């Protein structure tokens, strides 16, 4: 595979999976002490990657769970934040300015901070109450953060008796890194073909629903826009027919990320419409990848993880086809803003 280190990938994603028992123990202890709510906070892409876990808790647990934009959270506060709150803060670098400010704000309110970082010797790695470290870089961090936040959500539900299949799910996910590697390998020729088709596209509409919506939002904003300077319009599949459908015509690229959860019909509705009016419809479907040993319930939880891992292959080919390295920036961490 192009620009890919198999051993490094397995080591990083295996590291994420290995954190499940420690996260479970930590969450159990905090609930035992009387934690009453949970905040997923973060900045940019790392925050977006928490959304499937937040959605899972909000829809399937009675434990009060919030997902907030860190900068707004600090600017306006939140009446639910207090000494009985758990705050989950992800940051690959551990130094993200807005996330560090959020940490200090939440600590001042007495909340318990869990940080998910790639480096221990950083502000978020040193100042949080509980720190989970798994080294990763941009090309491997999405899967890692999706999994770590999923473990937080599943653990809360398990300790509260809301997810009786917890240990079976965790056991199934132990083999996920190799399944993801196999997905990358099978998707490689498709990734190259799509990169060739996309290399001169000026604009993409990207849509999804449920857990996969986070990946549509993330890939459009953090990869295609930030790392490739390609204009995108991420739109939730449920909102597609309330504005964005009017932009669809022949020659317009529509990319649809499906899922294996209850929200799949929302994207199928978009697909049925888009195929009638544009000749550039791309569908990425996690269900098309064979992963023996994973139950339907577990697969429904990891659609965004599968999408993230195959889209990394698309990104690798895009930077070559477009002669635009993924590390090239005009403004990000280069100028004052």
C-alpha positions in Angstrom: 0.0 0.0 0.0 1.1 3.5 -0.8 3.0 5.3 2.0 1.8 2.9 4.7 3.5 1.1 7.6 1.5 -1.9 8.5 3.3 -2.7 11.8 2.9 0.9 12.9 -0.8 0.9 12.2 -1.4 -2.3 14.1 0.6 -1.0 17.0 -1.3 2.2 17.3 -4.8 0.8 16.9 -3.9 -2.1 19.1 -2.8 0.4 21.7 -6.2 2.1 21.5 -8.0 -1.3 22.0 -5.8 -2.2 24.9 -7.0 0.9 26.8 -10.5 -0.6 27.3 -10.0 -2.3 30.7 -8.3 0.8 32.2 -11.0 3.1 30.9 -13.7 0.7 32.3 -12.0 0.7 35.7 -11.7 4.5 35.7 -15.3 5.1 34.8 -16.5 2.5 37.3 -14.6 4.3 40.1 -16.0 7.7 39.1 -19.6 6.5 39.0 -19.0 4.8 42.4 -18.0 8.2 43.7 -21.3 9.8 42.5 -20.6 11.2 39.1 -23.9 12.6 37.7 -23.1 13.7 34.2 -20.6 13.6 31.3 -19.2 16.2 29.0 -17.4 15.4 25.8 -15.4 18.6 25.1 -12.7 19.2 22.6 -11.5 21.3 19.7 -11.7 20.8 16.0 -11.3 17.3 14.6 -10.7 15.7 18.0 -14.0 17.0 19.2 -15.9 15.8 16.2 -14.5 12.3 16.7 -16.3 12.2 20.1 -19.7 12.6 18.5 -20.6 8.9 17.9 -19.9 8.1 21.6 -22.0 11.1 22.7 -24.8 10.1 20.4 -24.7 6.6 21.7 -25.1 7.7 25.3 -27.7 10.3 24.5 -29.9 7.8 22.6 -29.4 4.6 24.6 -28.5 5.7 28.2 -30.3 7.7 30.8 -27.0 9.1 32.0 -26.9 12.9 31.2 -24.4 13.4 28.4 -23.4 16.6 26.7 -21.2 17.4 23.7 -20.1 21.0 23.5 -17.8 23.1 21.5 -15.0 23.9 23.9 -14.5 27.6 23.0 -18.3 28.3 23.4 -18.3 26.3 26.6 -15.6 28.4 28.2 -17.1 31.6 26.9 -20.6 31.1 28.3 -20.3 28.3 30.9 -22.8 25.5 31.5 -25.1 25.1 34.4 -24.6 21.3 34.4 -20.9 21.5 35.0 -19.8 20.9 38.6 -18.1 18.7 41.1 -20.1 15.7 40.0 -19.2 16.1 36.3 -16.9 13.9 34.2 -15.2 15.8 31.4 -13.5 14.0 28.5 -10.9 16.0 26.6 -9.2 14.6 23.5 -6.1 16.2 22.0 -3.6 14.3 19.9 -0.8 16.8 20.7 -2.0 17.4 24.3 -1.3 21.1 23.7 -4.3 22.4 21.8 -4.8 26.0 23.1 -8.6 25.9 23.4 -8.6 22.5 25.1 -6.0 23.5 27.6 -8.2 26.5 28.5 -11.2 24.2 28.8 -9.3 21.9 31.1 -8.4 24.8 33.4 -12.0 26.1 33.3 -13.5 22.7 34.2 -11.0 22.1 37.0 -11.9 25.4 38.5 -15.5 24.2 38.6 -14.4 21.0 40.4 -15.1 18.6 37.5 -13.0 15.4 37.1 -11.0 15.6 33.8 -10.2 12.5 31.7 -7.8 13.4 28.9 -7.1 11.3 25.8 -3.8 12.3 24.4 -1.0 11.1 22.2 1.8 12.4 24.5 2.0 12.3 28.3 4.4 15.1 28.8 2.0 17.9 27.7 -0.5 20.2 29.5 -3.4 17.8 29.0 -1.3 14.9 29.8 0.0 16.4 33.1 -3.0 18.4 34.3 -5.9 16.0 33.8 -7.1 13.8 36.7 -7.0 10.6 34.6 -4.8 10.4 31.5 -5.0 7.8 28.7 -2.1 7.9 26.3 -1.9 6.3 22.9 0.7 7.7 20.5 -0.8 8.3 17.1 -0.4 10.8 14.2 -2.8 12.4 11.9 -3.2 9.2 9.7 -4.0 7.0 12.6 -5.6 9.2 15.2 -9.3 9.0 14.0 -9.7 5.3 14.7 -7.9 5.7 18.0 -10.1 8.5 19.3 -13.3 6.9 18.0 -12.4 3.7 19.9 -11.3 5.4 23.1 -14.5 7.5 23.3 -16.6 4.5 22.5 -15.0 2.6 25.4 -16.0 5.5 27.7 -19.6 5.4 26.5 -19.9 1.6 26.6 -18.4 1.5 30.1 -20.9 4.0 31.5 -23.7 2.0 30.1 -22.3 -1.3 31.3 -21.8 -0.1 34.9 -25.3 1.2 34.9 -26.8 -2.1 33.6 -27.7 -0.5 30.2 -25.4 -2.6 28.1 -25.3 -6.3 29.1 -23.1 -7.3 26.1 -20.2 -5.1 27.2 -17.6 -7.9 27.7 -18.6 -9.6 24.5 -18.3 -6.4 22.5 -14.9 -5.6 24.0 -13.7 -9.2 23.2 -14.9 -8.8 19.6 -13.1 -5.5 19.2 -9.8 -7.0 20.3 -9.5 -8.3 16.7 -10.5 -5.0 15.1 -7.1 -3.7 14.2 -6.4 -6.6 11.8 -9.9 -6.3 10.4 -9.2 -2.6 9.7 -5.9 -3.5 8.0 -7.7 -6.0 5.8 -10.2 -3.3 4.9 -7.4 -0.9 3.9 -5.8 -3.6 1.7 -9.1 -4.4 -0.1 -9.9 -0.7 -0.5 -6.5 0.3 -1.9 -7.3 0.0 -5.6 -10.7 1.8 -5.0 -8.8 4.6 -3.2 -6.5 5.1 -6.1 -9.3 5.1 -8.6 -11.3 7.6 -6.5 -8.2 9.9 -6.0 -7.8 10.0 -9.8 -11.5 10.9 -10.2 -11.4 13.5 -7.4 -8.0 15.1 -8.1 -9.5 18.0 -10.1 -12.9 18.2 -8.4 -13.4 21.7 -7.0 -16.2 20.8 -4.6 -17.9 17.9 -2.9 -21.2 17.5 -1.1 -20.5 14.9 1.7 -23.4 13.4 3.6 -24.1 10.8 6.3 -26.2 10.1 9.4 -25.9 8.5 12.8 -22.4 7.6 13.9 -21.1 8.1 10.3 -22.1 11.7 10.3 -19.1 12.6 12.4 -16.8 11.1 9.8 -18.5 13.1 7.0 -18.0 16.3 8.9 -14.5 15.4 9.9 -13.3 14.3 6.5 -14.7 17.3 4.7 -13.4 19.9 7.2 -10.2 18.4 8.5 -8.9 16.5 5.5 -10.3 17.8 2.3 -10.4 21.4 3.4 -7.5 21.7 5.7 -5.1 19.3 4.2 -6.1 19.5 0.5 -7.7 22.9 0.2 -10.7 21.4 -1.5 -14.1 23.1 -0.8 -16.7 20.8 0.7 -20.3 20.9 2.0 -20.8 18.4 4.8 -24.5 18.1 5.4 -26.4 15.6 7.6 -28.5 13.3 5.5 -31.6 14.3 7.5 -31.0 18.0 6.4 -30.1 17.2 2.8 -33.6 17.7 1.6 -34.0 21.0 3.4 -31.6 23.1 1.2 -28.6 21.3 -0.2 -30.6 19.2 -2.6 -31.0 22.3 -4.8 -27.2 22.3 -5.5 -27.4 18.8 -7.0 -27.1 18.7 -10.8 -25.1 16.9 -13.4 -21.3 17.2 -12.7 -21.7 17.8 -8.9 -19.9 15.3 -6.7 -22.0 13.8 -3.9 -20.2 11.5 -1.5 -22.4 9.3 0.8 -21.1 7.6 3.9 -23.4 4.8 4.9 -23.6 3.1 8.3 -24.7 -0.2 9.7 -27.0 1.3 12.4 -30.6 2.5 12.6 -29.8 5.6 10.6 -28.8 3.8 7.3 -32.2 4.5 5.6 -31.5 8.3 5.9 -28.5 8.0 3.6 -30.2 5.5 1.3 -32.9 8.2 0.7 -30.2 10.6 -0.3 -28.6 8.1 -2.6 -31.8 7.3 -4.4 -32.3 11.0 -5.0 -28.8 11.9 -6.0 -28.4 9.1 -8.6 -31.3 10.7 -10.5 -29.7 14.1 -10.9 -25.9 13.8 -10.9 -23.5 11.5 -12.6 -21.0 11.8 -9.8 -22.3 9.8 -6.8 -19.8 8.0 -4.6 -21.0 5.6 -1.9 -18.7 4.3 0.9 -20.4 1.5 2.8 -18.8 -0.1 5.9 -21.1 -3.1 5.4 -19.1 -4.1 2.3 -16.1 -5.1 4.4 -16.0 -8.6 5.7 -15.0 -8.8 9.4 -15.5 -12.3 10.7 -16.3 -12.5 14.4 -18.0 -9.1 14.8 -21.6 -9.3 15.6 -24.2 -7.0 14.0 -24.5 -5.0 17.2 -20.7 -4.4 17.4 -20.5 -3.6 13.7 -23.2 -1.0 14.2 -21.0 0.8 16.7 -17.9 1.0 14.4 -19.1 2.4 11.1 -17.2 5.6 11.6 -14.0 3.7 12.5 -14.2 1.6 9.3 -14.9 4.7 7.2 -11.9 6.5 8.8 -9.6 3.7 8.1 -10.5 3.4 4.4 -10.6 7.1 3.8 -7.0 7.4 5.0 -6.1 5.4 1.9 -8.0 7.9 -0.2 -6.1 10.7 1.4 -2.7 9.0 0.8 -3.5 8.7 -2.9 -5.0 12.2 -3.2 -1.8 13.9 -2.0 0.1 12.2 -4.7 -2.3 12.7 -7.5 -2.7 16.4 -6.6 0.9 17.0 -5.7 -0.3 18.4 -2.4 1.2 16.9 0.7 -1.2 16.4 3.6 1.2 18.4 5.8 1.1 21.6 3.7 -0.7 24.5 5.3 -1.1 28.2 4.5 -2.4 29.4 7.9 -2.9 26.6 10.4 -0.3 27.0 13.2 1.7 29.3 10.8 0.1 32.7 11.4 -1.6 34.4 14.3 -5.3 33.9 14.5 
